[in-house]
Amino acid sequence: MNSSDNKNFNLFKSDPIKFLSGIYIYLLVVIIIIGLIYVNNLNDITTHIVPPRLNSEITEVDLTLQNAKVIPAIDLFSLVDPSQEFIAKGQKLFEQTCSSCHGNAGKGDGTAGAALNPKPRDFTNSTGWVNGTKLDDIYKTLEEGIPGSGMASYSYLLPEEKLAMSSYIRSAFVKNAPSVTGDDLMNLDANYNLSQGVSQPPQIPVKNATNFIINENIPIVEKINSTIESIKNMTSNSGKDIFLMITYDQFSALTSLRSNLKWKKDQKLFISIIANDALNNGFNGQVFQLSSDQWSTLFNFLNSQIQ
């Protein structure tokens, strides 16, 4: 310990307050620097917060099978004073489609909405509504969504369902909701043709549709695989050799040709189909080096193989 250290140590022992008063400026600077570093990294700290755990009971629901039908037009003027049954229908739809973000109480505190930025709308807060709280305003939000936010469009819902949800939201959450006027209803009809009724197309469950497509194409897949095996088992000939030389994926190549059999009567179309998107259809770059005679040989060979 040198003389300077001894002097500081003796000062600390004899008069600690005087000693500390001499270094408090340095301590203050260190504290400020630490604070600035913390504030500067605050965004990074908050982004690493563990995200909320979503409800594990949410299950995937497939579409239901239904025939095409025409849904009658809505009596818009009944919405001036919607029935309790209509509002109850809106509540059920709200709980199925909206409560995960907006919460059952409409305060924007749903589990799925916790990770959204900006946060979901608090329906009990009368300020900051993008489209407003009139019936036609809320319907517009459900129909079109709000760009730049987590509010997606619910245009796939029937008009009656969107109107029921709009009525429920206004009834359950919006304080002093504006009364529904004839102008509001006329505006709704003018923008969305609600008095025209809705033609609903037929609907098939996704799982059923997938299985249908797979089963429908099994014979085609088997036939293409059979053709590939037949070609590979052939004794060497010029058509086979050219085909194997210019393909890296024989299945894709034969599939692309089988999808449009018009080429079988037109060699120019045959060449065009192969050359226009060769790499994506299982052919390689050597197709661009074939001579006219090789194209003719390939055309005749594949014409005989693909039925």
Secondary structure, DSSP 8 states (H G I E B T S, - for coil): --HHHHHHHHHHHH-HHHHHHHHHHHHHHHHHHHHHHHHHTHHHHHHTS------TT--------B--EEE----GGGGGS--HHHHHHHHHHHHHHTHHHH-TTSSS--TGGGG-SS----TT--S--SS-SSHHHHHHHHHH--TTSS----TTS-HHHHHHHHHHHHHHT-TT-----HHHHHHHHHHH-GGG-EEE--B--HHHHHHHHHHHHHHHHHHHHHHHHHHHHS---HHHHHHHHHBS-HHHHHHHHHT-GGGGG-HHHHHHHHHHTTGGGTB-GGGGG--HHHHHHHHHHHHHH--
